[in-house]
Amino acid sequence: MKSLKKYKLVTFFALLIVLASFLVYYPGLNGPFIFDDFDNIVNNKNVHIQQLSLDTIQKAAGSLTSGVFGRPIAALSFAFNYYLTNGADNPFGFKLFNILIHSINGILVLWLTMLIFTQLQKHPSQPLKYFSNKQYLIALAGGAALLWVVHPIQLTSVLYIVQRMTSLAAMFMLLALICYLHGRTALLNGQRRKGVFWLTGLPVFGLAAVFCKETGGLLPLYVALLELVLFSNSSPWNRWLSLSKQARLGIMAGAGVVIIFFAIAAILYSIPTYSSRNFSLVERLLTEARVLVFY
């Protein structure tokens, strides 16, 4: 009976998330293409497919010039969207597709948050000791997911069509993190086969995220944060203190070198792309920081 109530409550919040997504963003469905929409969709003939074939799919997948890998999954989504809506002059269908992705992401946030809260219940510090009832945890996770869905910071990734790249990358990262938490907890419970099965989703969905947008490369950071918050007292981290001081310093120094290397590589890759813009990388970063403060 309790299990049935739990699934009913999860279903209720999932439907509420979908409804909230469409109600909040419905007024923007009739908005036009703007900015980078033209280069990536309207004027990109390779995504204007009239039939589904290997040739049209290959051309569409390789039609974007953004990013290191060309973001082929995002390009294919634009092509598929064009095919279904019968024309790039119809932004309504593209925006509707974006809202659908956003609502799916909201449900995934609900799922991920439930997993995190469930794990926090087992944490030695018991940060959620007042939410021991499963239904309370679901309600708490549902409220968090609803806030995520309607928060104005999501606006451009939903109604700015080309920013579907960001939403798709987020979708695959959320799936990867869900797979990771299921796999990690299964391994800790001695369910090796189940754990390995779930953990295979981490690299698969992680790679898919990167093929949507390079923000997918942040997935290892999110996994590290989950490890730090949820599993710092579990194997193998509970052996950290048993290592010598020199070994710990060596590991931290190595990790620091890797992080610095990737940071420098990202900066060097980004700088040439600003030659055609009327602002620099530093100016853009200053602007983004201001936006975060305002939000």
VOPAGU-2260 file (C-alpha; in pm, 1 decimal, decimal comma):
REM VOPAGU-2260
SITE   aa  ch    i         X         Y         Z
SITE  MET   A    0       0,0       0,0       0,0
SITE  LYS   A    1     283,7     238,9      89,8
SITE  SER   A    2     457,7     152,0    -236,8
SITE  LEU   A    3     141,2     235,5    -432,4
SITE  LYS   A    4     111,1     573,4    -256,5
SITE  LYS   A    5     476,1     644,3    -335,4
SITE  TYR   A    6     432,7     578,8    -707,6
SITE  LYS   A    7     112,8     783,8    -716,1
SITE  LEU   A    8     295,2    1077,5    -557,3
SITE  VAL   A    9     587,4    1046,2    -800,3
SITE  THR   A   10     343,1    1033,4   -1092,9
SITE  PHE   A   11     161,6    1338,8    -957,7
SITE  PHE   A   12     480,4    1545,1    -942,3
SITE  ALA   A   13     594,6    1421,1   -1283,9
SITE  LEU   A   14     266,0    1534,9   -1440,1
SITE  LEU   A   15     283,7    1862,8   -1247,9
SITE  ILE   A   16     634,7    1923,0   -1383,8
SITE  VAL   A   17     520,7    1866,3   -1742,6
SITE  LEU   A   18     217,0    2090,2   -1693,6
SITE  ALA   A   19     424,3    2367,0   -1531,9
SITE  SER   A   20     679,8    2350,9   -1815,3
SITE  PHE   A   21     417,4    2402,6   -2083,1
SITE  LEU   A   22     218,9    2666,4   -1892,0
SITE  VAL   A   23     526,3    2878,1   -1813,8
SITE  TYR   A   24     676,1    2866,2   -2163,9
SITE  TYR   A   25     358,3    2854,1   -2372,7
SITE  PRO   A   26     350,5    3235,4   -2426,5
SITE  GLY   A   27     689,1    3214,6   -2597,6
SITE  LEU   A   28     594,4    2946,9   -2850,4
SITE  ASN   A   29     507,8    3203,7   -3116,9
SITE  GLY   A   30     838,2    3385,8   -3087,4
SITE  PRO   A   31    1068,4    3411,5   -3392,5
SITE  PHE   A   32    1409,8    3267,5   -3472,4
SITE  ILE   A   33    1684,3    3489,7   -3330,1
SITE  PHE   A   34    2063,5    3529,6   -3338,7
SITE  ASP   A   35    2244,2    3194,5   -3387,6
SITE  ASP   A   36    1919,2    3021,0   -3488,3
SITE  PHE   A   37    1976,3    3149,7   -3840,9
SITE  ASP   A   38    2328,2    3010,0   -3890,0
SITE  ASN   A   39    2252,9    2676,0   -3726,6
SITE  ILE   A   40    1897,3    2611,5   -3845,2
SITE  VAL   A   41    1731,9    2857,1   -4084,4
SITE  ASN   A   42    2028,8    2897,2   -4321,6
SITE  ASN   A   43    2174,2    2549,6   -4262,1
SITE  LYS   A   44    2042,9    2356,0   -4562,2
SITE  ASN   A   45    2183,5    2026,2   -4433,9
SITE  VAL   A   46    1927,3    2012,6   -4154,2
SITE  HIS   A   47    1641,6    2085,9   -4397,4
SITE  ILE   A   48    1580,5    1718,6   -4463,4
SITE  GLN   A   49    1277,1    1603,4   -4659,4
SITE  GLN   A   50    1338,2    1231,3   -4610,9
SITE  LEU   A   51    1514,3    1009,4   -4360,2
SITE  SER   A   52    1810,2     836,3   -4523,3
SITE  LEU   A   53    2168,1     753,0   -4429,6
SITE  ASP   A   54    2297,2    1029,6   -4656,0
SITE  THR   A   55    2071,4    1304,7   -4516,8
SITE  ILE   A   56    2138,6    1194,7   -4159,1
SITE  GLN   A   57    2516,7    1199,8   -4211,7
SITE  LYS   A   58    2506,5    1544,6   -4371,3
SITE  ALA   A   59    2285,6    1680,2   -4094,4
SITE  ALA   A   60    2504,9    1533,6   -3817,6
SITE  GLY   A   61    2813,2    1704,3   -3957,7
SITE  SER   A   62    2652,4    2034,9   -4046,5
SITE  LEU   A   63    2740,5    2236,7   -3734,5
SITE  THR   A   64    3077,7    2403,2   -3688,9
SITE  SER   A   65    3041,7    2485,2   -3318,6
SITE  GLY   A   66    3250,5    2309,9   -3059,3
SITE  VAL   A   67    3525,9    2052,6   -3075,1
SITE  PHE   A   68    3312,7    1766,1   -3205,9
SITE  GLY   A   69    3055,9    1962,1   -3408,2
SITE  ARG   A   70    2766,9    1875,6   -3171,5
SITE  PRO   A   71    2619,8    1606,1   -3401,8
SITE  ILE   A   72    2335,4    1496,3   -3172,5
SITE  ALA   A   73    2207,7    1854,3   -3145,2
SITE  ALA   A   74    2232,7    1888,6   -3524,5
SITE  LEU   A   75    2035,5    1566,8   -3573,9
SITE  SER   A   76    1765,7    1694,9   -3338,8
SITE  PHE   A   77    1728,2    2010,2   -3553,4
SITE  ALA   A   78    1706,8    1797,5   -3867,9
SITE  PHE   A   79    1450,3    1563,8   -3713,8
SITE  ASN   A   80    1253,6    1865,7   -3591,1
SITE  TYR   A   81    1256,4    2015,4   -3941,7
SITE  TYR   A   82    1138,1    1684,7   -4086,3
SITE  LEU   A   83     845,3    1667,2   -3841,9
SITE  THR   A   84     742,4    2033,9   -3865,0
SITE  ASN   A   85     786,8    2056,3   -4242,2
SITE  GLY   A   86    1002,2    2365,1   -4262,8
SITE  ALA   A   87    1260,1    2582,6   -4090,0
SITE  ASP   A   88    1029,1    2882,1   -4124,3
SITE  ASN   A   89     816,2    2739,2   -3844,6
SITE  PRO   A   90     979,2    2823,8   -3508,6
SITE  PHE   A   91     668,3    2706,2   -3319,2
SITE  GLY   A   92     753,1    2338,0   -3370,8
SITE  PHE   A   93    1116,1    2388,3   -3271,2
SITE  LYS   A   94    1020,5    2572,1   -2951,5
SITE  LEU   A   95     759,0    2308,7   -2869,5
SITE  PHE   A   96    1028,1    2041,5   -2900,4
SITE  ASN   A   97    1248,8    2244,4   -2664,5
SITE  ILE   A   98     972,0    2260,2   -2404,3
SITE  LEU   A   99     927,9    1883,9   -2431,1
SITE  ILE   A  100    1299,2    1832,5   -2363,3
SITE  HIS   A  101    1279,2    2074,6   -2069,9
SITE  SER   A  102     986,8    1886,2   -1916,1
SITE  ILE   A  103    1177,4    1555,9   -1953,2
SITE  ASN   A  104    1473,1    1719,6   -1781,1
SITE  GLY   A  105    1242,3    1828,3   -1499,5
SITE  ILE   A  106    1133,3    1467,2   -1446,3
SITE  LEU   A  107    1498,5    1357,7   -1451,2
SITE  VAL   A  108    1579,5    1623,8   -1189,3
SITE  LEU   A  109    1298,0    1478,7    -977,3
SITE  TRP   A  110    1444,3    1128,6   -1016,7
SITE  LEU   A  111    1800,5    1240,5    -943,1
SITE  THR   A  112    1695,5    1447,7    -641,7
SITE  MET   A  113    1500,9    1153,7    -498,2
SITE  LEU   A  114    1811,8     935,5    -530,0
SITE  ILE   A  115    2028,1    1200,3    -361,8
SITE  PHE   A  116    1781,2    1250,1     -76,3
SITE  THR   A  117    1749,9     872,9     -25,9
SITE  GLN   A  118    2127,5     845,8       0,3
SITE  LEU   A  119    2144,3    1141,6     239,3
SITE  GLN   A  120    1908,3     952,7     471,3
SITE  LYS   A  121    2183,3     691,0     511,7
SITE  HIS   A  122    2458,0     949,1     563,5
SITE  PRO   A  123    2618,8     945,7     912,1
SITE  SER   A  124    2538,5    1314,7     961,8
SITE  GLN   A  125    2170,9    1248,4     875,6
SITE  PRO   A  126    2096,3    1590,2     717,5
SITE  LEU   A  127    1744,8    1470,6     631,4
SITE  LYS   A  128    1657,3    1302,3     960,9
SITE  TYR   A  129    1332,0    1501,2     978,8
SITE  PHE   A  130    1222,3    1357,0     643,0
SITE  SER   A  131    1235,4     987,9     730,9
SITE  ASN   A  132     895,7     931,5     568,7
SITE  LYS   A  133     940,0     835,6     200,2
SITE  GLN   A  134     646,3    1048,7      93,9
SITE  TYR   A  135     800,1    1355,9     256,5
SITE  LEU   A  136    1120,5    1295,6      61,2
SITE  ILE   A  137     927,0    1264,5    -265,3
SITE  ALA   A  138     741,1    1589,1    -190,2
SITE  LEU   A  139    1070,5    1764,0    -110,8
SITE  ALA   A  140    1228,8    1634,7    -432,8
SITE  GLY   A  141     915,9    1726,9    -630,1
SITE  GLY   A  142     923,8    2082,5    -495,9
SITE  ALA   A  143    1291,6    2117,3    -586,8
SITE  ALA   A  144    1227,4    1986,3    -938,9
SITE  LEU   A  145     934,9    2224,0    -986,0
SITE  LEU   A  146    1148,8    2519,7    -881,0
SITE  TRP   A  147    1416,5    2408,0   -1126,7
SITE  VAL   A  148    1163,6    2384,3   -1410,9
SITE  VAL   A  149    1008,0    2729,7   -1365,4
SITE  HIS   A  150    1324,1    2920,2   -1265,7
SITE  PRO   A  151    1387,7    3209,4   -1509,2
SITE  ILE   A  152    1751,2    3106,3   -1556,9
SITE  GLN   A  153    1616,9    2825,9   -1779,9
SITE  LEU   A  154    1449,9    3070,3   -2020,5
SITE  THR   A  155    1715,0    3093,0   -2292,2
SITE  SER   A  156    1783,3    2718,3   -2300,1
SITE  VAL   A  157    1412,5    2662,6   -2370,8
SITE  LEU   A  158    1288,0    2948,2   -2590,8
SITE  TYR   A  159    1616,4    3034,3   -2763,9
SITE  ILE   A  160    1593,6    2743,6   -3007,2
SITE  VAL   A  161    1961,7    2684,5   -3076,1
SITE  GLN   A  162    2026,3    2653,6   -2701,3
SITE  ARG   A  163    1858,2    2316,2   -2724,4
SITE  MET   A  164    2222,0    2206,9   -2734,3
SITE  THR   A  165    2241,6    2297,8   -2365,5
SITE  SER   A  166    1914,3    2126,3   -2275,9
SITE  LEU   A  167    2009,8    1807,0   -2457,4
SITE  ALA   A  168    2352,2    1802,3   -2291,1
SITE  ALA   A  169    2178,5    1850,6   -1954,3
SITE  MET   A  170    1938,8    1563,9   -2031,2
SITE  PHE   A  171    2220,1    1318,5   -2101,0
SITE  MET   A  172    2420,6    1439,3   -1798,7
SITE  LEU   A  173    2117,6    1387,4   -1574,9
SITE  LEU   A  174    2073,0    1035,7   -1715,3
SITE  ALA   A  175    2444,0     968,3   -1658,4
SITE  LEU   A  176    2425,3    1086,4   -1295,9
SITE  ILE   A  177    2113,7     876,7   -1232,6
SITE  CYS   A  178    2291,7     570,8   -1372,7
SITE  TYR   A  179    2594,1     651,3   -1159,1
SITE  LEU   A  180    2398,7     676,8    -832,8
SITE  HIS   A  181    2208,9     353,9    -903,0
SITE  GLY   A  182    2532,5     175,3    -991,2
SITE  ARG   A  183    2731,4     315,7    -698,8
SITE  THR   A  184    2470,8     219,9    -439,8
SITE  ALA   A  185    2427,8    -127,0    -595,3
SITE  LEU   A  186    2802,9    -191,7    -569,2
SITE  LEU   A  187    2804,9     -76,0    -207,4
SITE  ASN   A  188    2520,2    -320,3    -139,1
SITE  GLY   A  189    2720,4    -606,5    -289,8
SITE  GLN   A  190    2511,2    -623,3    -610,6
SITE  ARG   A  191    2804,7    -631,8    -849,9
SITE  ARG   A  192    2620,6    -730,7   -1168,5
SITE  LYS   A  193    2346,4    -472,4   -1117,4
SITE  GLY   A  194    2603,4    -208,7   -1030,8
SITE  VAL   A  195    2812,3    -270,6   -1343,1
SITE  PHE   A  196    2496,1    -265,2   -1556,8
SITE  TRP   A  197    2396,7      79,0   -1427,9
SITE  LEU   A  198    2749,9     218,6   -1442,1
SITE  THR   A  199    2777,2     142,0   -1815,5
SITE  GLY   A  200    2528,4     427,2   -1863,1
SITE  LEU   A  201    2780,1     678,2   -1723,6
SITE  PRO   A  202    3024,0     681,5   -2020,5
SITE  VAL   A  203    2748,1     623,9   -2277,9
SITE  PHE   A  204    2531,7     916,1   -2168,7
SITE  GLY   A  205    2838,8    1124,5   -2084,0
SITE  LEU   A  206    2968,2    1091,2   -2439,7
SITE  ALA   A  207    2621,7    1174,1   -2575,7
SITE  ALA   A  208    2618,4    1489,4   -2362,1
SITE  VAL   A  209    2952,2    1604,2   -2507,7
SITE  PHE   A  210    2816,6    1542,4   -2859,5
SITE  CYS   A  211    2534,4    1786,0   -2778,1
SITE  LYS   A  212    2751,1    2056,8   -2623,7
SITE  GLU   A  213    3089,1    2073,2   -2454,8
SITE  THR   A  214    2924,4    2145,1   -2118,9
SITE  GLY   A  215    2890,8    1767,2   -2102,9
SITE  GLY   A  216    3259,3    1767,6   -2012,8
SITE  LEU   A  217    3158,8    1889,0   -1665,8
SITE  LEU   A  218    3012,8    1546,2   -1586,0
SITE  PRO   A  219    3327,7    1421,6   -1401,7
SITE  LEU   A  220    3306,1    1728,1   -1176,5
SITE  TYR   A  221    2943,6    1648,7   -1087,8
SITE  VAL   A  222    3034,5    1286,5   -1016,9
SITE  ALA   A  223    3319,0    1403,3    -793,0
SITE  LEU   A  224    3079,3    1631,1    -601,9
SITE  LEU   A  225    2834,4    1342,5    -551,3
SITE  GLU   A  226    3121,1    1129,1    -422,6
SITE  LEU   A  227    3231,5    1403,4    -183,5
SITE  VAL   A  228    2882,7    1468,1     -45,5
SITE  LEU   A  229    2730,0    1119,4     -47,1
SITE  PHE   A  230    3006,6     860,5     -40,3
SITE  SER   A  231    3304,4    1021,9     134,9
SITE  ASN   A  232    3278,8     763,1     415,7
SITE  SER   A  233    3253,7     468,0     175,9
SITE  SER   A  234    3514,8     262,7      -5,6
SITE  PRO   A  235    3762,0     357,7    -147,0
SITE  TRP   A  236    3756,2     706,2      14,3
SITE  ASN   A  237    3751,9     572,3     368,9
SITE  ARG   A  238    4107,9     453,7     300,5
SITE  TRP   A  239    4227,4     806,6     222,5
SITE  LEU   A  240    4346,5     878,7     575,0
SITE  SER   A  241    4543,8     553,8     578,9
SITE  LEU   A  242    4765,1     684,9     296,7
SITE  SER   A  243    5088,1     860,3     379,2
SITE  LYS   A  244    5099,9    1238,6     371,0
SITE  GLN   A  245    5331,9    1226,3      69,3
SITE  ALA   A  246    5093,4     998,3    -121,4
SITE  ARG   A  247    4797,2    1225,0     -54,3
SITE  LEU   A  248    4991,9    1533,9    -160,2
SITE  GLY   A  249    5105,3    1354,9    -474,9
SITE  ILE   A  250    4750,0    1257,0    -569,9
SITE  MET   A  251    4617,3    1610,0    -508,0
SITE  ALA   A  252    4905,3    1765,1    -704,4
SITE  GLY   A  253    4841,2    1529,0    -996,0
SITE  ALA   A  254    4471,9    1614,1    -995,2
SITE  GLY   A  255    4556,7    1984,1    -985,8
SITE  VAL   A  256    4790,2    1950,4   -1284,8
SITE  VAL   A  257    4518,3    1772,4   -1486,1
SITE  ILE   A  258    4262,1    2043,0   -1401,9
SITE  ILE   A  259    4503,7    2323,8   -1495,4
SITE  PHE   A  260    4590,9    2147,1   -1821,3
SITE  PHE   A  261    4227,2    2120,2   -1929,3
SITE  ALA   A  262    4156,1    2478,6   -1822,0
SITE  ILE   A  263    4446,3    2612,5   -2031,5
SITE  ALA   A  264    4347,4    2393,1   -2327,7
SITE  ALA   A  265    3988,9    2526,1   -2310,6
SITE  ILE   A  266    4110,2    2886,9   -2301,5
SITE  LEU   A  267    4350,6    2838,0   -2593,5
SITE  TYR   A  268    4074,8    2670,1   -2793,4
SITE  SER   A  269    3826,9    2950,2   -2721,1
SITE  ILE   A  270    4043,5    3256,3   -2790,1
SITE  PRO   A  271    4053,7    3224,1   -3176,8
SITE  THR   A  272    3673,5    3203,8   -3192,9
SITE  TYR   A  273    3651,5    3563,5   -3068,3
SITE  SER   A  274    3833,2    3709,8   -3368,2
SITE  SER   A  275    3498,8    3756,7   -3545,6
SITE  ARG   A  276    3318,9    3899,4   -3240,7
SITE  ASN   A  277    3306,0    4255,1   -3109,8
SITE  PHE   A  278    3388,6    4143,3   -2755,5
SITE  SER   A  279    3671,2    3943,5   -2598,0
SITE  LEU   A  280    3675,1    3626,8   -2387,8
SITE  VAL   A  281    3744,0    3832,3   -2074,4
SITE  GLU   A  282    3453,6    4068,2   -2149,5
SITE  ARG   A  283    3224,0    3772,2   -2201,8
SITE  LEU   A  284    3323,9    3615,5   -1871,7
SITE  LEU   A  285    3266,8    3947,0   -1694,3
SITE  THR   A  286    2920,8    3965,6   -1849,9
SITE  GLU   A  287    2834,6    3607,4   -1749,3
SITE  ALA   A  288    2940,4    3678,5   -1391,9
SITE  ARG   A  289    2709,3    3978,2   -1382,7
SITE  VAL   A  290    2420,9    3769,9   -1516,6
SITE  LEU   A  291    2472,4    3511,2   -1243,2
SITE  VAL   A  292    2463,7    3783,6    -977,6
SITE  PHE   A  293    2142,4    3931,3   -1120,4
SITE  TYR   A  294    1974,2    3591,0   -1136,1
